[in-house]
Amino acid sequence: MSGSDSSASQVELIGPAAGVFTYTIAAVLVLTGPIFFIAGDSFWDALCPALVTFPIGVALAVHTYEWRRNAKRFKAVAVEATAEILTVVIRQGGENPDVAELKLRISGPGFDTFVADCETSSGVPHPRIGDRRHVMVDPSDNTFAIGYDHLFEPE
């Protein structure tokens, strides 16, 4: 077993329906400036909303592309594995959900056991040391997705 593996990293995945939804939101954000320009009286009426929404829309589209690309890659090559929680730090979210920062020992077929850090929604009850989670791992680069095993059920 290796120590904390610097090449191991957590990836985010979203399904096709969520991908369509977030691409739609991104398109609306990108097109807000032109829509205000067409509906408004002047270029200046559209400039302020466009300066805010355009970069957010582009960033959302880029992230969605990355999430969908990872989901397709994982669907093709990832293997099921088990992650044992070694340490837990709960970061209080205030108005947002709490976030659990975890150190995991990930083991499974086709790759060497490794230790990695990740973040996930803590949920109730909070994760505890020794708990086990299902994860998917791409053995070629030790990237892993936690909490997405519902995407990988047999078809």
WOGIZI-V273361 format. One line per field, one symbol per residue. ss: DSSP state (h for helix, s for strand, l for the rest). phi: phi as a letter, one per 20 degrees, with the letter a starting at -180 (. if undefined). psi: psi as a letter, one per 20 degrees, with the letter a starting at -180 (. if undefined). A space follows every 10 residues. Layout:
BEGIN
ss=???
phi=???
psi=???
END
This chain:
BEGIN
ss=lllsllllss lllllhhhhh hhhhhhhhhh hhhhhhhhhl llhhhhhhhh hhhhhhhhhh hhhhhhhhhh hhhhhhhlss ssssssssss slllllllss ssssssssll lllsssssss slllllllll lsssssssll llssssllhh hhlll
phi=.effefefbe cdccefffff ffffffffff eggfffffee ebfffeffff feegffffff ffffgfffff ffffgecfdf bcdefeccce dfemfeffdd edddddcrfn bfgbdbdbcb ffmcfffcgn fdcecdceff clfbcdncff fdfge
psi=prboohipqq qqqqrgghgg ghhggggggh igghghggha hrhhhhgghh hghghggggg ggggggghgg ggghhhiqqq rppppgqpop opidirqqpp oqpqopqaqj qqprpqqrqr phapqqqqpi qqqprppoih jkqqppjkii ikqq.
END
